[in-house]
Amino acid sequence: MIGPHTVWPPVVLAPMAGITNAPFRTLCREFANGGGPGGAAPAGPQGAADGVHKGLFVSEMITTRALVERNDKTMRLIHFDATERPRSIQLYGVDPDTVGKAIRMIAEEDLADHIDLNFGCPVPKVTRKGGGSALPYKRPLLRAILREAVRGAGDLPVTMKMRKGIDDDHLTYLDAGRIAVEEGVTAIALHGRTAAQHYGGTADWDAIARLKEHVPEVPVLGNGDIWCAADARRMMRATGCDGVVVGRGCLGRPWLFSDLVTAFEGSGSGGPSGSEAAAGAPATPTLREVAEVMVRHATLLGAWLADEARGVIDFRKHVAWYLKGFAVGSEMRGRLATVASLADLATGLDALDLDQPWPRDADGPRGRSSGRNRVVLPDGWLADPYDCAGLAADAESDVSGG
């Protein structure tokens, strides 16, 4: 339960900058609800006919100041398709007043049904201003933001996503979890890495289990190293968490949400081709089926941006993720990563051996996987976890993270 919303399977698409826009959310929702390329998704609010939503699909991270100032790009990013229910939006902010204004705007103008707050982003342009995964170290500031958020949200559920802490010497997740419960947060997601780890190393699932024991009052969602549906089930068994948040695992694999429905319900929702799968068995599409998804993804991006060329250009970053493991030469991979039109994309894909079966090494890590030895923080940030003075005036500038 996320506030009034029943979510089953208990799966959340993690906000990822430049990735979880409306087109990508559409693909993931379609697979979760038995649709996909070659077949229309169910009509109406998907997965909600019986009051149960098959996952939450969260927007890209939105900066609260940009939202309050109604920045054109930001207003486009918070647009939801008519079939999206609940409409989940993630906000980033470091100033309690600005966060409160942004959330009141969302509630009063009916812009979303669920608000998630980002305290997990590890990228330097966010942490150097005291935001993202740096912020929970300042306990009073975290409490003030959460208090304003919950107060401004009214009946809308407010959740939060965070990391273990800044580094192994500055862990914050247990304190942050307790503060969140005390301030009325509805659910908490924990990425089992510190900011210093970035996306490197192995996620600490034991920390997820400790958080669940520490805050039994609210649902706890686990995040980190979920590359297939079996990983999600394994995490829930190992940690006792109430659900999972999937990020890099669905890059180039939007049908992972079909696998997750299959694994949790044992009902064979089918893969990219819509074929029935044995309960719990992952989708194993041929390259032809993957190519169909690629063209559809690029087409959706073009329609969303009202510009086919811009949509194809935006799609280029997805090419390597979709083709991971398939026998596609470096020259052709390079060609597909520089296409300028849907026709070029389709022509390039048609030149491949599309009858290739799903490769054995197609699963596993995708996206960023590097670690960092140092987290970029404001001067003197670690001197006192209770001293919140000196926050930079531009900390609420229009930035985005992942």
N, C-alpha and C positions, 0 to 999 in steps of 0.2 A: 504494500500500500504506500503510495506517494501522495500524502494528503487524501483527497477523495478518489484518487485514481488507482484502480486495480491493474497491476502490470504483471502479465504472465505470457510467456516466460519472463523471469525477472532480469531483463537484459537492457542495458542502456548503451546507445551509440555515443561514444565519447566526443565532446567537441574538439575539432581539430581545425586550426586556422587554414583557410584556403581549401579545405576538404569537405567539411560537413555542411555545405551549402544546400539549398533546396533540392537541386537535382540529385545529389548523392543521397540525401535523406529519402527522396522518392524511391530510388533504386532499393535501398535497404528495406524500407517499409513494404515495398511490393514483394520482395522475397519472403519477408516475415509473414505476409498475409496470403501466400500461395500464388502470387502473380509473378511478374518478371517479363523479360523479353519474349516476344512471340505470343503474349497473352495479356490482356488488360488486367490491371489490379482490381480487386473488389471495389465496387462503387461505394461512395459515402465514406464517413470517417472509418479508416481502415482498422480492423481488429476490434472495434468498439460495439459491434452489433449486440453482443451479450454483456456489455458493460466492462469487458476485459480488454486491455490494450496489449498487443503483442510487442512489447518493448517500448522504450522511450527513445526518441531520435532528436538529439539536442543540437541546436544551432551552433554556428561558430561563436567563439568568444566575442562579446560585444563590450566595448568600453562605455562605462556609464556616462562620462561627460559627453562623449560623441552622441549618445542617445538623447540626453537632455537637450543638447544643442541641435538635434535633428539633422545631423550630418547625412548628406544624400546617400553616401555609400552604406552607412550604418542602417539607414531606414530600409534600403534594399535587402540587406543581410537579415533583417528581422521579419521579412515577408515569409509567410507560411502558406503552403498550398491549402486549398479549401478542405482537402481530405485529411489534413494533419490534425490528429487529436490524440493525446493532449499536445498543445503547442508548447514546446520546451525551449527556453532561451537561457543561455549562459551569460552572466555578466562578470566583468572585471572592474574593480574599483578599489581605491585606497582611502577615499574621503567619505566618512559616514553620511554627511549631508548630501553629497552628490549621489551616492548609492541610494539613499532614501528617496531623492527626487526621481531618479530613474525608475525605481520600482513602483512608486506611486503613479507615475506616468503609464507604466505597463498595466497596472491594475485598473486605473480609471478609464483608459482608452481601450481596454480589452485586447491587448496586443499579444498576450500569451496566457497559458493555463498553468504553467509551472516555471519557476525561476530557480536556476542553479547558480551558485556563486563560485568563482574560480579563485582558489587559494593553492593551486598546484602547478601553475605554469612556471617552468624553470629557465626560460630564455632570458638572456642578459638585459634586453631592453625593458623587460618587465621587472625583474628582481632589482635592478640598479635603482629603481624608483620606489622600492619597498613593497611592490605588488607581488601577486602570484604566490609562489611557495616561500617567499621571504616574509610575507605579512603575518602569518600565525605566530612568529617569534614575539611580536609585540602583542601580548595578551590583551591589554586594555583596548587597543585599536581594533583587534579582531572582534571583541565583545561589542564595541560601539557600532561597528558595521553590521553585525548580525542583528543587533537590537533594532537599528533603523530599518533594516531590510524586512524583518518579520513584521514590524509595526506598519510599514508602508504597503506590504503585500496584501493586507486584509485577509480574505479567504483563500488566496493563492498559496499553495505550498512552496516553501523555500527550502532548498537543499544546498549542500556544499560539497566541493571536491577538493581534496588536499593531498599533500605528500607526507612522508614520515617526518620531514623537517628539512632544515637547511643542509646539514651533514650529520654524520654519526655522533658528533659532539654537541649538536644542537637539535635534538629531536623535539618535536612539538605536538605530535598527533594526538597523544592522550589528553593533554591539557586542552587542545583545540576541540577535541570531541566532546569533552565535558562542558566547555563553554557553549558549544553549539546546542547541546541538549537543554542547557539552562535558559538559552535565549529563544527556544521554540523552533529550531530547525527540524524539518520533517524527516530527513534522511541524510546520511553522510557516506561519501565515496572516498576510499583511500587508495591511492597509487602506492604500492609497496616499494617505493624508491625515495631517496632523498633528492633534493635539488642538485646536490653535487654529483650524484650518479647520472643525472640527466636521463638518458634512455639506455645507458649501458649496464652491464652486469646482469644480475638476476633479481627479479622482484622478490621482496621479502614477504611471503604470504603469512608467515608467523605474526607479523605486525598486524595484518588484517584480523587474524584471530584474536590478538590481544585487544584491539579496538572494539571488536564485537563484545568481548567479555566486559569491557570498560563502560560501554554505553548500551546496555541491553534495552533501553527505553525506545530506541529508534532503529529502523532498518540500517544496516551497514552493507555497502556494496564494495566489492573488491575489484581492483584494477591492476593490471600488469602481467605480461607474458601469457595472454590468452590468444592463442593462434588458431585454435579450432574448438569445436563444441565440446569435445572431450576435456579440454583444459578448463572450460567453464564449470563443468560438473565436478571435476577434480578439485578446483579451488573451493567450491561450495562445501564439498565433503571435508576438505582438509581444514577449513577455517571456520565453518559454521556461519559464514556470511549469508545475507539474505538475497543477494543478487550480484551480478557482475557488470562491469563497465568495459566495453570493448573499443579499443582505439586502433592501433596499428594493425591488429589482426584482420581487420576488414578492408585494408588498403588493397585494391585490386581483387577483392573477394566480397562484394556486397551480398553474395548468396550465403555467406556465413550465417546470416540471420535466419535463413531457411534451415540450415543445419542445426542452429540453436533451438528452433521450434521443434524440429524432429527429435533432438536429444532430450528436451524437457517434456514433451508431450507424447513421444513415441508414436507420432502419427504420420511420418513420412510426408513432409510438406513438399518435397521435391527440390531439385537443383535448378540450374539455369534453364534446362529444357522443360521443366515442369513435370518431369517423370517422378514416379513414386520411388521412395528410397526405403530401405529397411530401417526400422526404428533405431535411431542413434547413428546410422551410417552417414558419413559426410558426403557432400556432393562431389562428384568427380567428373566435371564437364570436359568434353573434348575441346580442342582449340577452336573449333568452329563455333561452339556454344559461347566460349569466352569472347570471341570476336563479335558475336551478336550483342553481348553486353557492352563491349567497348563502344560500338557504334551508337547504341542507345544512350549511353552515358554522355558521349560527346554531343549527341543531338539535343538531349535535355539541357545541357549547358548552353548551347547556342540559343535555344528558345528562352531560357532564363535571362540571358544577357541581351536578348533581342539582336544578336549579331553572330551568325554562324562562324565566321572566322575567329572572333574572340573566344567563342565556346571551344573550338578545336584547339586553339592555343592554350587555353586553360586546361584542357584535357591532357596535354602532352605529358605532364608530370605523372599521370597515372599509367602510362604505357608500360614502363618497366615492371610495375607491380602486377599488372594483369598478365604479363608474359613470363613472369618468374618461373623457371623450371622447364619451360618449353624449348624445343630445339629451334631457336630463331637466331640466325647469325648476327654478329655485331653490326654489319653494314645495314641490314634490314631493320634492326632495332633503332639504329640512328635515324634511318629514313622515317620510321613511324613516329619518332619523337620530334620530328620537325615538320610534320604535315601541316598544311594551311587550310584545308577544307575537308568537309565530310567525304567528298568524292575521293580525295587523295587518301584519306584514312581507309575507306572501303577498298580501294584499289590495292593499297599496300597489304591489307589483311588478306585479300583474295589471293595474293601471290604466295602466301604461306601454305605449308602442308597442314590444312585445317582438320585433317582426320587424326591428328596426333591425340592420343589418349592423355588423360590427366597424368602428369609426371610425378614420380615418387618424391622428388625433392622440391615440390611446389609449395609445401607448407613451411612454416617456420618464420623467423623474424623478417619483417619488412619495415620500411621507413627508417627513421633515424635510430641508430643504435649506439652512438658514441657516448662516452662518459665525459665528465668534466672534473678537474681537480679543485676548481675554485668557483665559488658562486659570486657573481658581481652584486654587491650590496651598497646601499648608501653609506657614506662615511660614518663610522661609529655605530652602525646598526646593531652590532652584537654586544655593545658595552653594557646595556641594561634592557632586559626584556620588558620592563614596565615603563621605560621612558620613551614616549611617543612624539617628543618634540623634534622639530627640524625636518619634517617631511617636506620634500621638494615641492615647490609650487606647481611644477609641471607634471607631477606624478599622475594626474588624471588626463594626460594628453591622449590623443587618438593613437593607441598602439594595439597590437594584437599578438596573441601567443598561441600555444598549442597544448 
